[in-house]
Amino acid sequence: MADVAENLDQLDQAMLEGIMARDPLGFSVLCAPEELERSRMIEEQHLREIGGFLIEHFDVVVVDGSRALDGLLLSCLELSESIFVVLTPEFPAVRNAQQYLGAMARAGYGLEAVKLVVNRHEKRGSLHVSLDQLKQTLGAAPFWVLLNRYQEAMQAVHEARPVVIRGGTELGRSYRDFAKKMGLDGQPAANGKKPER
């Protein structure tokens, strides 16, 4: 990201392809700088320009945002069609999500603009917030719920293979169903080409 920000006047598809990492599934990744000093060089305007370019050249762009609702993240949100807040069902996490959603609402992003995704949900977890309690506390039902399949997730991490391609796992199926609900089922787009994500 810092390399692109430093050379915005030369930003084109060839430059991006030289900087982005690609995996065997066809995902292209533009990483944050490893050095803290270089990350501080990235400004809101850089993100708007880079984001606009990515939106023009890719069918889907996913931004893994920070916890801080700062100017950089707000620059990304301005360009977003869908905004997800991911939380786990522990009481402190739900309380943090409640505060975060309040801050987002004050920034102009109310519950109609934000979708909740609950990660690591336990169907019978007595130490966790139920989905009904979560809806009552946050004022919205979750858009998607991922069950707690920690071992499946960790096995995928250790194998360095996305859990979504592990066809026989419940977690992999859940991620694929989530993508289908978002309209990202891997089918050819209207223009006949397969979406690049």
Backbone as JSON, one array per atom type, in Angstrom:
{
  "sequence": "MADVAENLDQLDQAMLEGIMARDPLGFSVLCAPEELERSRMIEEQHLREIGGFLIEHFDVVVVDGSRALDGLLLSCLELSESIFVVLTPEFPAVRNAQQYLGAMARAGYGLEAVKLVVNRHEKRGSLHVSLDQLKQTLGAAPFWVLLNRYQEAMQAVHEARPVVIRGGTELGRSYRDFAKKMGLDGQPAANGKKPER",
  "N": [[0.83, -1.19, 0.0], [1.94, 1.24, 0.8], [3.91, 1.54, -1.17], [2.34, 1.93, -3.44], [1.0, 4.28, -2.7], [3.16, 6.06, -2.64], [3.72, 6.28, -5.31], [1.56, 7.27, -6.79], [1.08, 8.78, -9.08], [1.87, 7.14, -11.09], [0.13, 5.07, -11.13], [-1.24, 2.23, -12.44], [-2.66, -0.69, -14.09], [-0.54, -2.49, -14.62], [1.41, -1.67, -12.8], [0.12, -2.23, -10.37], [-0.16, -5.04, -10.54], [2.47, -5.76, -10.33], [3.0, -5.18, -7.71], [1.02, -6.28, -6.04], [0.29, -9.2, -4.13], [-0.43, -12.51, -5.23], [-2.58, -15.33, -4.95], [-2.95, -18.94, -5.42], [-5.68, -19.27, -5.89], [-6.51, -17.08, -7.22], [-6.92, -14.7, -5.92], [-6.04, -11.33, -5.33], [-3.84, -9.45, -3.37], [-3.34, -6.5, -1.63], [-1.18, -5.44, 0.55], [-0.89, -3.98, 3.85], [1.69, -1.72, 4.96], [4.64, -3.17, 6.41], [6.3, -1.8, 8.09], [5.84, 0.5, 10.68], [6.4, 3.21, 10.4], [6.17, 3.67, 7.65], [3.49, 3.13, 7.27], [2.31, 5.31, 8.38], [2.61, 7.2, 6.45], [0.57, 6.94, 4.67], [-2.25, 8.54, 3.54], [-5.62, 9.91, 3.84], [-6.53, 10.8, 1.3], [-4.89, 9.3, -0.38], [-5.94, 6.73, 0.05], [-8.53, 7.07, -0.96], [-8.01, 7.51, -3.71], [-6.58, 5.16, -4.43], [-8.48, 3.24, -3.69], [-10.64, 3.94, -5.39], [-9.46, 3.33, -7.88], [-9.07, 0.55, -7.61], [-11.73, -0.32, -7.4], [-12.65, 0.25, -9.95], [-11.23, -1.62, -11.45], [-11.53, -4.18, -10.44], [-13.94, -6.71, -9.72], [-14.78, -7.19, -7.14], [-13.83, -5.73, -4.12], [-12.27, -6.07, -1.08], [-11.86, -4.71, 2.08], [-9.96, -5.0, 4.92], [-10.64, -3.54, 7.68], [-9.45, -1.26, 10.24], [-9.61, -1.19, 13.87], [-9.92, 1.31, 14.86], [-11.99, 4.05, 14.31], [-11.08, 6.02, 12.34], [-9.91, 8.74, 10.2], [-8.76, 7.44, 7.99], [-10.06, 4.93, 7.85], [-12.68, 5.85, 7.54], [-12.45, 6.98, 5.02], [-12.32, 4.7, 3.45], [-14.83, 3.61, 4.02], [-16.5, 5.45, 2.79], [-16.37, 4.69, 0.14], [-17.58, 2.27, 0.07], [-19.9, -0.36, -0.67], [-20.96, -2.32, 0.92], [-20.83, -2.77, 4.4], [-19.35, -4.47, 6.99], [-19.54, -5.42, 10.34], [-17.71, -7.37, 12.37], [-18.09, -9.62, 15.0], [-17.59, -11.45, 18.04], [-19.52, -13.68, 20.17], [-19.14, -13.06, 22.91], [-19.76, -11.37, 26.01], [-18.16, -8.95, 26.56], [-17.26, -8.41, 23.94], [-19.63, -7.93, 22.55], [-20.49, -5.66, 23.86], [-18.4, -3.91, 23.12], [-18.91, -3.87, 20.37], [-21.38, -2.61, 20.39], [-20.67, -0.02, 21.24], [-18.99, 0.66, 19.13], [-20.74, 0.6, 16.93], [-22.34, 2.73, 17.7], [-20.51, 4.84, 17.42], [-20.09, 4.67, 14.67], [-22.65, 5.33, 13.77], [-22.79, 7.99, 14.59], [-20.96, 8.96, 12.81], [-22.37, 8.84, 10.54], [-23.13, 6.38, 9.56], [-25.54, 4.38, 9.92], [-27.52, 1.6, 11.25], [-28.81, 0.67, 8.98], [-26.87, 0.74, 7.06], [-24.93, -0.97, 7.85], [-23.86, -4.31, 8.29], [-24.12, -7.05, 10.47], [-21.87, -9.57, 11.43], [-21.57, -12.53, 13.06], [-19.05, -14.25, 14.58], [-17.65, -17.42, 15.48], [-19.81, -18.59, 16.88], [-21.62, -20.29, 19.4], [-23.97, -22.8, 19.61], [-25.12, -23.76, 21.97], [-23.96, -22.24, 23.96], [-23.58, -21.33, 27.13], [-22.12, -19.35, 28.28], [-22.1, -17.33, 26.53], [-23.5, -14.62, 24.61], [-26.79, -14.87, 23.52], [-28.31, -15.16, 20.23], [-30.73, -13.81, 20.18], [-30.45, -12.07, 22.38], [-28.31, -10.61, 21.45], [-29.43, -9.34, 19.21], [-31.33, -7.75, 20.54], [-29.68, -6.11, 22.08], [-27.99, -4.83, 20.21], [-29.72, -3.86, 18.34], [-30.22, -4.91, 15.87], [-30.57, -7.81, 13.81], [-28.18, -10.44, 13.24], [-26.51, -10.48, 10.08], [-25.13, -12.63, 9.13], [-24.09, -15.76, 10.56], [-21.38, -17.44, 11.82], [-20.5, -20.6, 12.81], [-18.77, -21.86, 15.71], [-16.02, -23.33, 14.84], [-13.34, -24.04, 15.62], [-11.12, -25.82, 15.41], [-11.26, -26.63, 12.72], [-10.77, -24.16, 11.5], [-8.18, -23.58, 12.47], [-6.73, -25.71, 11.42], [-6.84, -25.12, 8.71], [-5.37, -22.72, 8.73], [-2.83, -23.67, 9.56], [-2.23, -25.28, 7.39], [-2.03, -23.37, 5.51], [-4.07, -22.84, 3.7], [-7.06, -21.57, 2.42], [-10.0, -21.82, 4.41], [-12.36, -21.92, 3.09], [-12.07, -23.44, 0.79], [-12.06, -25.96, 1.67], [-13.99, -28.32, 1.14], [-15.43, -30.32, 2.57], [-15.9, -29.4, 5.12], [-17.82, -27.93, 7.77], [-17.45, -25.24, 8.35], [-16.21, -24.28, 6.03], [-18.31, -24.65, 4.17], [-20.13, -22.86, 5.26], [-18.88, -20.37, 4.86], [-18.89, -20.32, 2.05], [-21.67, -20.28, 1.6], [-22.25, -17.83, 2.74], [-20.93, -16.16, 0.91], [-22.53, -16.66, -1.33], [-24.93, -15.53, -0.46], [-24.2, -12.91, -0.56], [-24.08, -12.6, -3.23], [-21.82, -13.53, -4.47], [-21.03, -15.98, -5.84], [-19.15, -17.17, -7.44], [-19.94, -17.65, -10.01], [-20.03, -16.91, -13.54], [-19.84, -13.48, -14.36], [-22.17, -10.93, -15.54], [-20.99, -9.95, -17.82], [-19.76, -12.12, -18.83], [-17.27, -12.89, -17.88], [-15.43, -14.5, -15.29], [-15.79, -13.42, -11.95], [-13.17, -11.5, -10.46], [-11.58, -11.52, -7.42]],
  "CA": [[0.0, 0.0, 0.0], [2.82, 2.41, 0.85], [4.55, 1.67, -2.48], [1.35, 2.52, -4.35], [0.78, 5.67, -2.27], [4.33, 6.86, -3.02], [3.82, 6.37, -6.78], [0.19, 7.39, -7.29], [1.08, 9.35, -10.43], [2.17, 6.05, -12.04], [-0.77, 3.96, -10.83], [-1.96, 1.57, -13.52], [-2.84, -2.12, -13.85], [0.75, -3.16, -14.61], [2.07, -1.36, -11.54], [-0.56, -3.0, -9.31], [0.16, -6.45, -10.68], [3.83, -5.94, -9.86], [3.07, -4.97, -6.26], [0.08, -7.14, -5.32], [0.54, -10.64, -4.0], [-1.54, -13.32, -5.76], [-2.54, -16.71, -4.49], [-3.38, -19.87, -6.47], [-7.12, -19.18, -6.15], [-6.79, -15.89, -8.03], [-7.07, -13.5, -5.1], [-4.94, -10.37, -5.33], [-3.8, -8.82, -2.05], [-2.51, -5.31, -1.46], [-0.95, -5.48, 1.99], [-0.46, -2.8, 4.59], [3.15, -1.73, 5.17], [5.11, -3.86, 7.6], [6.93, -0.82, 8.97], [4.9, 1.47, 11.22], [6.71, 4.53, 9.86], [5.63, 3.77, 6.29], [2.03, 3.15, 7.33], [1.9, 6.67, 8.72], [2.69, 8.02, 5.23], [-0.66, 6.77, 3.9], [-3.24, 9.55, 3.94], [-6.99, 9.66, 3.4], [-6.63, 11.0, -0.15], [-4.27, 8.13, -1.01], [-6.89, 5.61, 0.08], [-9.63, 7.36, -1.89], [-7.54, 7.3, -5.08], [-6.29, 3.73, -4.62], [-9.76, 2.53, -3.62], [-11.37, 4.2, -6.63], [-8.82, 2.57, -8.94], [-9.37, -0.87, -7.42], [-13.15, -0.54, -7.71], [-12.79, 0.27, -11.42], [-10.52, -2.71, -12.11], [-11.86, -5.48, -9.86], [-15.37, -6.87, -9.47], [-14.99, -7.15, -5.7], [-12.7, -5.26, -3.32], [-12.53, -6.26, 0.34], [-10.92, -3.99, 2.94], [-9.95, -5.42, 6.31], [-10.47, -2.26, 8.35], [-8.88, -1.21, 11.58], [-10.59, -0.99, 14.94], [-10.12, 2.75, 15.07], [-12.85, 4.69, 13.32], [-10.33, 7.24, 12.05], [-10.1, 9.27, 8.86], [-8.39, 6.45, 6.97], [-11.15, 3.97, 7.71], [-13.85, 6.55, 7.0], [-12.21, 7.12, 3.58], [-12.71, 3.42, 2.85], [-16.27, 3.44, 4.15], [-17.16, 6.3, 1.79], [-16.37, 4.0, -1.15], [-18.1, 0.91, 0.27], [-21.29, -0.74, -0.89], [-21.36, -3.13, 2.07], [-19.96, -2.61, 5.56], [-19.58, -5.55, 7.95], [-18.9, -5.39, 11.65], [-17.56, -8.76, 12.81], [-17.95, -9.72, 16.44], [-17.81, -12.75, 18.66], [-20.68, -13.54, 21.06], [-18.85, -12.85, 24.34], [-20.36, -10.13, 26.51], [-17.34, -7.76, 26.29], [-17.2, -8.15, 22.5], [-20.91, -7.34, 22.17], [-20.46, -4.29, 24.39], [-17.52, -3.15, 22.22], [-19.62, -3.68, 19.1], [-22.42, -1.6, 20.64], [-20.0, 1.28, 21.24], [-18.48, 0.89, 17.78], [-21.88, 0.94, 16.1], [-22.73, 4.09, 18.07], [-19.55, 5.76, 16.79], [-20.37, 4.66, 13.24], [-23.9, 6.08, 13.56], [-22.44, 9.41, 14.69], [-20.21, 9.31, 11.59], [-23.3, 8.8, 9.41], [-23.35, 5.02, 9.09], [-26.48, 3.73, 10.82], [-27.71, 0.16, 11.11], [-29.22, 0.31, 7.62], [-25.67, 0.67, 6.22], [-23.97, -1.9, 8.45], [-24.33, -5.68, 8.48], [-23.42, -7.72, 11.56], [-21.45, -10.96, 11.24], [-21.17, -13.13, 14.33], [-18.05, -15.29, 14.38], [-17.42, -18.35, 16.6], [-21.06, -18.74, 17.63], [-21.9, -21.59, 20.03], [-25.43, -22.98, 19.69], [-25.53, -23.96, 23.35], [-22.95, -21.62, 24.8], [-24.2, -20.61, 28.24], [-21.27, -18.2, 28.64], [-22.14, -16.41, 25.41], [-24.73, -13.88, 24.34], [-27.61, -15.55, 22.52], [-28.61, -14.32, 19.07], [-31.84, -12.92, 20.58], [-29.88, -11.02, 23.23], [-27.48, -9.78, 20.58], [-30.34, -8.5, 18.44], [-31.93, -6.76, 21.44], [-28.64, -5.18, 22.53], [-27.42, -4.06, 19.1], [-30.79, -3.27, 17.55], [-30.3, -5.53, 14.54], [-30.24, -9.23, 13.76], [-26.98, -10.69, 12.44], [-26.64, -10.79, 8.66], [-24.62, -13.99, 8.98], [-23.54, -16.35, 11.77], [-20.41, -18.51, 11.59], [-20.4, -21.44, 14.0], [-17.42, -22.01, 16.26], [-15.32, -24.52, 14.35], [-11.97, -23.58, 15.84], [-10.13, -26.76, 14.88], [-11.29, -26.52, 11.25], [-10.11, -22.91, 11.13], [-6.74, -23.68, 12.75], [-6.12, -26.63, 10.47], [-6.67, -24.37, 7.46], [-4.26, -21.79, 8.95], [-1.58, -24.43, 9.57], [-1.98, -25.76, 6.03], [-1.95, -22.18, 4.65], [-5.1, -23.0, 2.65], [-8.32, -20.97, 2.91], [-10.98, -22.78, 4.89], [-13.48, -21.96, 2.16], [-11.89, -24.47, -0.23], [-12.15, -27.27, 2.32], [-15.37, -28.62, 0.82], [-16.13, -31.19, 3.49], [-16.02, -28.84, 6.46], [-18.99, -27.09, 7.99], [-17.04, -23.84, 8.27], [-16.01, -23.98, 4.61], [-19.63, -24.51, 3.55], [-20.76, -21.64, 5.76], [-18.28, -19.23, 4.15], [-19.4, -20.32, 0.67], [-23.06, -19.83, 1.65], [-22.18, -16.39, 2.99], [-20.6, -15.53, -0.38], [-23.72, -16.74, -2.18], [-25.9, -14.54, 0.01], [-23.68, -11.62, -1.03], [-24.07, -12.6, -4.69], [-20.45, -13.84, -4.9], [-21.01, -17.44, -5.86], [-18.14, -17.66, -8.37], [-20.5, -17.85, -11.34], [-19.62, -15.85, -14.45], [-20.56, -12.21, -14.27], [-23.03, -10.63, -16.68], [-20.17, -9.71, -19.01], [-19.21, -13.39, -19.27], [-16.01, -13.26, -17.24], [-15.55, -14.89, -13.89], [-15.36, -12.31, -11.1], [-11.88, -11.57, -9.8], [-11.77, -10.97, -6.08]],
  "C": [[0.87, 1.26, 0.0], [3.51, 2.63, -0.49], [3.6, 2.32, -3.48], [1.14, 3.99, -4.0], [1.93, 6.58, -2.7], [4.41, 7.1, -4.53], [2.45, 6.5, -7.42], [0.13, 7.93, -8.71], [1.36, 8.31, -11.49], [1.2, 4.88, -11.9], [-1.49, 3.48, -12.08], [-2.01, 0.07, -13.22], [-1.51, -2.84, -13.76], [1.48, -2.91, -13.29], [1.46, -2.18, -10.41], [-0.18, -4.47, -9.36], [1.57, -6.75, -10.21], [3.95, -5.85, -8.34], [2.19, -5.96, -5.5], [0.58, -8.57, -5.25], [-0.68, -11.37, -4.56], [-1.42, -14.73, -5.21], [-3.09, -17.62, -5.58], [-4.86, -19.81, -6.8], [-7.48, -17.96, -6.98], [-7.04, -14.64, -7.23], [-5.84, -12.63, -5.24], [-5.0, -9.61, -4.01], [-2.84, -7.64, -2.07], [-2.35, -5.12, 0.04], [-0.61, -4.11, 2.56], [1.05, -2.86, 4.77], [3.51, -2.47, 6.44], [5.7, -2.87, 8.61], [5.92, 0.24, 9.39], [5.13, 2.85, 10.62], [6.1, 4.72, 8.47], [4.11, 3.8, 6.3], [1.52, 4.55, 7.65], [1.94, 7.6, 7.52], [1.38, 7.97, 4.44], [-1.72, 7.72, 4.44], [-4.61, 9.2, 3.35], [-7.13, 9.78, 1.88], [-6.0, 9.84, -0.91], [-5.27, 6.98, -1.08], [-8.06, 5.84, -0.86], [-9.21, 7.06, -3.33], [-7.27, 5.83, -5.36], [-7.59, 2.93, -4.63], [-10.58, 2.71, -4.89], [-10.8, 3.4, -7.8], [-9.15, 1.09, -8.83], [-10.82, -1.2, -7.78], [-13.38, -0.58, -9.21], [-12.24, -0.99, -12.07], [-10.81, -4.1, -11.55], [-13.36, -5.52, -9.58], [-15.7, -6.75, -7.99], [-13.7, -6.68, -5.03], [-13.1, -5.38, -1.86], [-11.45, -5.53, 1.12], [-11.07, -4.53, 4.35], [-9.61, -4.18, 7.12], [-9.86, -2.39, 9.73], [-9.98, -1.08, 12.62], [-10.92, 0.48, 15.11], [-10.96, 3.33, 13.94], [-12.24, 6.06, 12.99], [-10.58, 7.68, 10.61], [-9.77, 8.28, 7.76], [-9.51, 5.45, 6.76], [-12.39, 4.63, 7.12], [-13.69, 6.78, 5.5], [-12.61, 5.84, 2.84], [-14.22, 3.24, 2.89], [-17.03, 4.27, 3.13], [-17.3, 5.6, 0.44], [-17.11, 2.67, -1.1], [-19.57, 0.77, -0.07], [-21.82, -1.52, 0.3], [-20.33, -2.93, 3.18], [-20.34, -3.69, 6.56], [-18.85, -5.24, 9.25], [-18.91, -6.83, 12.14], [-17.33, -8.77, 14.31], [-18.11, -11.16, 16.88], [-18.86, -12.58, 19.75], [-20.36, -13.46, 22.56], [-19.39, -11.5, 24.76], [-19.48, -8.9, 26.27], [-17.28, -7.4, 24.8], [-18.49, -7.49, 22.02], [-20.99, -5.9, 22.66], [-19.57, -3.4, 23.51], [-18.2, -2.87, 20.89], [-20.7, -2.62, 19.25], [-21.81, -0.19, 20.6], [-19.51, 1.65, 19.85], [-19.61, 1.29, 16.83], [-22.4, 2.34, 16.41], [-21.82, 5.12, 17.42], [-19.78, 5.82, 15.28], [-21.63, 5.46, 12.92], [-23.62, 7.57, 13.63], [-21.66, 9.89, 13.48], [-21.09, 9.22, 10.35], [-23.59, 7.43, 8.87], [-24.22, 4.29, 10.11], [-26.63, 2.26, 10.52], [-28.18, -0.25, 9.72], [-28.03, 0.16, 6.69], [-24.71, -0.42, 6.66], [-24.62, -3.26, 8.62], [-23.47, -6.33, 9.56], [-23.1, -9.16, 11.17], [-20.94, -11.48, 12.58], [-20.24, -14.3, 14.03], [-17.94, -16.13, 15.65], [-18.64, -18.48, 17.51], [-21.19, -20.17, 18.15], [-23.41, -21.73, 20.15], [-25.9, -23.12, 21.12], [-24.53, -23.34, 24.31], [-23.56, -20.79, 25.91], [-23.39, -19.39, 28.65], [-21.27, -17.14, 27.54], [-23.49, -15.72, 25.31], [-25.51, -14.66, 23.28], [-27.88, -14.61, 21.35], [-29.76, -13.37, 19.37], [-31.34, -11.77, 21.43], [-29.05, -10.04, 22.38], [-28.35, -8.82, 19.76], [-30.94, -7.4, 19.31], [-30.9, -5.7, 21.83], [-28.17, -4.26, 21.4], [-28.47, -3.44, 18.18], [-30.91, -3.82, 16.15], [-29.94, -7.0, 14.65], [-28.97, -9.41, 12.94], [-27.33, -10.98, 10.98], [-26.18, -12.22, 8.41], [-24.02, -14.45, 10.31], [-22.63, -17.51, 11.37], [-20.27, -19.29, 12.89], [-18.94, -21.56, 14.43], [-16.85, -23.36, 15.83], [-13.82, -24.22, 14.39], [-10.95, -24.52, 15.22], [-10.1, -26.74, 13.36], [-10.54, -25.28, 10.8], [-8.61, -23.01, 11.34], [-6.04, -24.64, 11.81], [-5.88, -25.93, 9.14], [-5.51, -23.39, 7.58], [-2.93, -22.53, 8.88], [-1.22, -24.97, 8.19], [-1.8, -24.62, 5.04], [-2.88, -22.32, 3.44], [-6.4, -22.42, 3.18], [-9.34, -22.03, 3.29], [-12.13, -22.93, 3.89], [-13.31, -23.03, 1.08], [-11.9, -25.87, 0.36], [-13.62, -27.71, 2.26], [-16.13, -29.43, 1.84], [-16.34, -30.62, 4.88], [-17.25, -27.94, 6.57], [-18.64, -25.61, 7.86], [-16.81, -23.42, 6.82], [-17.33, -23.78, 3.89], [-20.3, -23.22, 3.98], [-20.19, -20.4, 5.07], [-18.78, -19.16, 2.7], [-20.85, -19.86, 0.62], [-23.15, -18.33, 1.91], [-21.88, -15.64, 1.68], [-21.8, -15.56, -1.32], [-24.76, -15.71, -1.77], [-25.49, -13.14, -0.44], [-23.69, -11.52, -2.55], [-22.7, -12.9, -5.27], [-20.28, -15.35, -4.96], [-20.01, -18.01, -6.84], [-18.67, -17.94, -9.75], [-20.05, -16.72, -12.26], [-20.48, -14.61, -14.28], [-21.35, -11.97, -15.54], [-22.23, -10.42, -17.96], [-19.47, -10.98, -19.48], [-17.9, -13.78, -18.62], [-16.26, -13.64, -15.8], [-15.05, -13.77, -13.01], [-13.98, -12.56, -10.51], [-12.02, -10.86, -8.47], [-10.44, -10.71, -5.43]]
}
